[in-house]
Amino acid sequence: MKLYYSPTSPFVRKVSVVLRETGLIDKVTLVPGSGLPAAPGNAPIALNPLGKIPTLEREDGPALYDSRVICRYLDHISGGKLYPQPPRLWETLTLEATADGMMEAAVLMIYETRARAQGTQDPTWVEAQWSKVARALDTLEGRWIAYLEGPLDMGQIAVGCALGYLDFRQDARNWRGGHPALAEWYAGFAERDSMKATVPVG
């Protein structure tokens, strides 16, 4: 298999963590493939018409894209341990969706400040994206801590990657402020070998 990736993408990091947690990392070749919406660069558009990463090329079928699809596939072929059976499954999927929404909002903040020309950037729109992240952080702190402290699953991995991306790109926002339980959980989760091996750079 080939994984088209960027070392700065939190969605790629999700997949990379899953590859390590499932023991599949040696089954995948990493291929650089990234770009911006208006400048595809070397994005794998021949495999993924959306031109996004991560994209997973496999030998036994069409390429898979969207990190949730790829993570579910990797979990399936490795024995299915990261997505529990219902009813816990619905909580796992909701937590993963929450984390993915945080990452998407944080990435859009970067696009707005880096991809748009000076004078065309919209600070109000940036703050609207951050408000999504802030609400999600409050929800994680108030609703999900007991769940996060449970057995490892995809929800935890997604949240860990989302918080890691906030450290990487939005550190000045100090997401830990007002979220002591979440900060304590993340400090421990970030020590997993899979997390330490995938810290974003660039």
Buried (B, 14 or more C-beta within 10 A) or exposed (E): BBBBBBBBBBBBBBBBBBBBBBEBBEEBEBBEBBBEEEEBEEBBBEBBEEBBBBBBBBEEEEBBBBBBEBBBBBBEEBEEEBBBEEEBBEBBBEBBEBBBBBBBBBBBBBBBEEBEEEEEEEEEEBEEBBEBBBBBBEEBBEEBBEBBEEEEBBBBBBBBBBBBBBBBBBEEBEBBEEBEBBBEBBEEBBEBEBBEEBEBEE
